[in-house]
Amino acid sequence: MAGHDGAVVETLGYTAPSNGRPREQLIAEVAKRYSNGFQPRPTMYRICGKGEPACTRGQPEANYVQFTPDDPLKILLFAGARQERQWRADFDAALRKRLGPAPASF
């Protein structure tokens, strides 16, 4: 997620109270609503889009959400690998345009 001045937002975070719901209830509600949730450990849930082939890999292709049912609960939005590659390509193209081609390393 690129900003207007070239800055990149890598993670968005939201923290909210659990409104009296126990942790187990929050986990059950997320698991029911998002069947492709990934739970590598009991304290974190990752939610990927329906087209994501493997929500369990290091960095999913598309943006994904990480849900941590603590008190207060945390919701984080991460950029996926596809968006990160696009940002890197755009950055490299802008750099080449400004500085010219990269010199040979030898």
C-alpha positions in Angstrom: 0.0 0.0 0.0 1.9 3.0 -1.2 1.4 6.5 0.2 1.3 9.7 -1.8 4.9 10.6 -0.9 6.4 7.2 -1.8 6.1 5.8 1.7 4.8 2.2 2.0 2.3 1.1 4.6 3.1 -2.5 5.4 0.7 -3.2 8.2 -2.6 -1.7 9.5 -3.6 -2.5 13.1 -6.8 -2.2 15.0 -7.3 -2.9 18.6 -10.8 -3.2 20.3 -12.3 -4.6 23.4 -13.8 -8.0 23.2 -17.1 -6.8 24.6 -17.2 -9.4 27.3 -17.0 -12.4 24.9 -14.6 -15.0 26.1 -11.6 -15.8 23.9 -12.9 -19.3 23.0 -16.2 -17.7 21.7 -14.3 -15.2 19.5 -12.2 -18.0 18.0 -15.3 -20.1 17.3 -17.0 -17.2 15.6 -14.0 -16.5 13.4 -13.6 -20.2 12.5 -17.3 -20.5 11.6 -17.3 -17.4 9.4 -13.9 -17.8 7.7 -13.5 -21.5 7.0 -10.0 -20.9 5.4 -8.7 -19.4 8.7 -5.2 -20.7 9.7 -4.3 -21.3 13.3 -0.6 -22.1 13.6 -0.8 -21.5 17.4 -3.8 -21.0 19.6 -3.2 -17.2 20.0 -3.5 -16.2 16.3 -5.8 -16.7 13.4 -4.9 -15.8 9.8 -7.8 -15.1 7.3 -7.1 -15.2 3.6 -9.3 -14.5 0.6 -11.3 -17.3 -1.0 -8.9 -17.6 -4.0 -5.8 -18.0 -1.8 -4.5 -21.5 -2.4 -2.5 -21.8 0.8 -3.2 -19.5 3.8 -0.6 -21.4 5.7 2.5 -20.3 3.7 4.8 -17.6 4.9 3.3 -14.8 3.0 0.0 -15.3 1.0 -0.2 -13.9 -2.5 -3.1 -11.5 -1.7 -3.6 -9.2 1.3 -4.5 -11.1 4.5 -5.9 -10.4 7.9 -4.4 -11.6 11.2 -6.8 -11.9 14.1 -5.4 -12.3 17.6 -8.2 -13.0 20.2 -6.6 -11.4 23.2 -8.2 -8.9 25.5 -8.3 -6.4 23.8 -8.4 -8.3 20.5 -6.0 -7.2 17.7 -6.8 -7.2 14.0 -3.9 -6.6 11.6 -4.1 -6.2 7.8 -0.9 -7.2 5.9 0.0 -6.7 2.3 0.4 -9.9 0.3 3.3 -11.1 -1.8 1.7 -9.9 -5.1 1.3 -6.4 -3.8 4.8 -6.4 -2.4 6.2 -7.5 -5.8 4.2 -4.8 -7.7 5.5 -2.2 -5.3 9.1 -3.3 -5.7 8.7 -3.3 -9.5 7.2 0.2 -9.5 10.0 1.4 -7.1 12.7 -0.1 -9.3 11.2 1.4 -12.5 11.0 4.8 -10.9 14.6 4.5 -9.6 15.9 3.5 -13.1 14.0 6.4 -14.7 15.6 8.9 -12.2 19.1 7.5 -12.1 19.5 5.5 -15.3 20.4 1.9 -15.7 22.2 0.2 -12.9 26.0 -0.1 -13.5 27.4 -3.6 -14.0 28.7 -5.2 -10.8 32.1 -6.1 -12.4 
